[in-house]
Amino acid sequence: MGRLTGGDPSLLRRINSAVVLHALRAAVPPGSPTLTDLTKVTGLSRPTVEGVVEGLMESGLVVEVPAEEGEARRQGRPARRFRFRVEAGHLMGIEIGPHRIAALMADLGGRVMGSASLDVAETASADERLGCVRVAVADLLERSGVPRSRLRAVGVASPGIVEADGTVRLGTALPGWTGLPLGERLRRSFRCPVLVENDANAAAVAEHWKGAATGSDDVVFVLAGLSPGAGSLIGGRLHRGYGGAAGEIGALHLLGREATPEVVLSTTGEPLHPLDEAQVARVFTLAREGDERAGAAVDRFMRRLVHDVAALVLALDPELVVVGGWAAGLNGVLEPLRAELARYCLRPPRVVQSLLGEAAVATGALRLALDHVEEQLFAVESTVTARR
C-alpha cells in the first residue's frame, strides 16, 4: 500500500463519500434530503456533495426520489431529493447451535425480511451440521426471492472459542467442532465476506442493538445453561480477550476442582449429557413438584451459576447483566443472581432477562454482518464488533 498523505485525493474522496452516504442513511423518512440539506449536514461544498451523490448513484447505493406531481405544480421545478437504497444488498445472520440452525435475512438498513430454522440432532457430525446450514440458507434465499449474489456479508455465531479467521480453536459443545475451520468451510458457500463469532458474544451484541441493553455500554450477557458462557461489551465495544476466550465462565469450576456442570445437576449420580436440554428440563420439573433430590440439584446449579456470573461481574464492573439461554426461562433465576451480586459487589449491576429470547444469537450474527458492511461503506468510525 502506498503512503497516504493529508492531501491524497483518493482518501479525501473516500471520506467525503462516507460522510455523505452516512447522512443519507441517517435521514428520517418520509423526507429525503436535498443537495442543500446534505451540504448543511456534512459541511461540504455543494459541488463536492453533488459529485459524491452522482458517484453513489452510479454505484447503486443512492437513488433520486421522484418529485410528487403536486409539489412540482406548486413550486415549479422541485429540488432534487435522494435516499440511501437499503435494497441495494442484503445481509444474513446464522446461528449454529446444538439443536437447531437459525438464519435471518435483512436489508442494508438492518430490517429483518425473513427467517428460517432447521432442527438438528445434538449428535450430528460437523459435516452434517454444516449441511443443515446450507439447507436453511438455501430455503431462506428461495423464500425471500434474494439471489445469493446479492448478499454483501454473512455473520455466523457458534459455541466455542473463535479465532479471527473463523477457526474454532476449542468447541466442546458440538461434536467435531474443535479445530474446525468454520469460516473457511462456510466461505465456499458464499461470494461475500463471512464473519464468525462466539454465540454468547453475538447475543451480547444483539441485546445492545435491539434488546434489553440498548441504553447501556458496559454489559455482560450470560448465556445460561448447563455450561454457561458470557459475552461482554466494555465502553460499547465487544470484548473478546487476547485469544477470543473472554467470558468462558463455564470453566470456572476447574479452579476449585469442583464437580462438572453435568454432575452438579444430576439426581442419580450419573452425569447428564451436556447437550440434552430435555433431560435437564426434567430435573427442574421434578424440583418444582417437590422432589428432594431434584431440588438439591437445582440449588447446586443455581449456586454455581451465580458464582460464575459474580466472578465476571467483579472483574468487569458492568452496568447491566442480561440473562438469556434456556436457563433464563426458569423461574427464580434472576432474584438469586441479584442477591448474590449484592453480596459480592460494591456496586451491584442491574440484572434483567433477555428481550430477544432464542432469537438473540442469530440477531447478533446479523449485526456482525451489518457492522462489516457499515465499516466498508462508511469507514469513519469503528463498529461495535470490529476486531482490533
C-alpha positions, 0 to 999 in steps of 0.5 A: 500500500502506498503512503497516504498523505493529508492531501491524497485525493483518493482518501479525501474522496473516500471520506467525503463519500462516507460522510455523505452516504452516512447522512443519507442513511441517517435521514428520517423518512418520509423526507429525503434530503436535498443537495442543500440539506446534505451540504448543511449536514456534512459541511461540504461544498455543494459541488463536492456533495453533488459529485459524491451523490452522482458517484453513489448513484452510479454505484447503486447505493443512492437513488433520486426520489421522484418529485410528487406531481403536486409539489412540482405544480406548486413550486415549479421545478422541485429540488432534487431529493435522494435516499440511501437504497437499503435494497441495494444488498442484503445481509444474513445472520446464522446461528449454529447451535446444538439443536437447531440452525437459525438464519435471518435475512435483512436489508442494508438498513438492518430490517429483518425480511425473513427467517428460517430454522432447521432442527438438528440432532445434538449428535450430528457430525460437523459435516452434517451440521454444516449441511443443515446450514446450507439447507436453511440458507438455501430455503431462506434465499428461495423464500425471500426471492434474494439471489445469493449474489446479492448478499454483501456479508454473512455473520455466523455465531457458534459455541466455542472459542473463535479465532479471527479467521473463523477457526474454532480453536476449542468447541466442546459443545458440538461434536467435531467442532474443535479445530474446525475451520468454520469460516473457511468451510462456510466461505465456499458457500458464499461470494461475500465476506463471512464473519464468525463469532462466539454465540454468547458474544453475538447475543451480547451484541444483539441485546445492545442493538435491539434488546434489553441493553440498548441504553447501556455500554458496559454489559455482560450477557450470560448465556445460561445453561448447563455450561454457561458462557458470557459475552461482554461489551466494555465502553460499547465495544465487544470484548473478546480477550487476547485469544477470543476466550473472554467470558468462558465462565463455564470453566470456572469450576476447574479452579476449585476442582469442583464437580462438572456442570453435568454432575452438579445437576444430576439426581442419580449420580450419573452425569447428564449429557451436556447437550440434552436440554430435555433431560435437564428440563426434567430435573427442574420439573421434578424440583418444582413438584417437590422432589428432594433430590431434584431440588438439591440439584437445582440449588447446586446449579443455581449456586454455581451459576451465580458464582460464575456470573459474580466472578465476571461481574467483579472483574468487569464492573458492568452496568447491566447483566442480561440473562438469556439461554434456556436457563433464563426461562426458569423461574427464580433465576434472576432474584438469586443472581441479584442477591448474590451480586449484592453480596459480592459487589460494591456496586451491584449491576442491574440484572434483567432477562433477555428481550430477544429470547432464542432469537438473540444469537442469530440477531447478533450474527446479523449485526456482525454482518451489518457492522462489516458492511457499515465499516466498508461503506462508511469507514469513519468510525469503528463498529461495535464488533470490529476486531482490533 
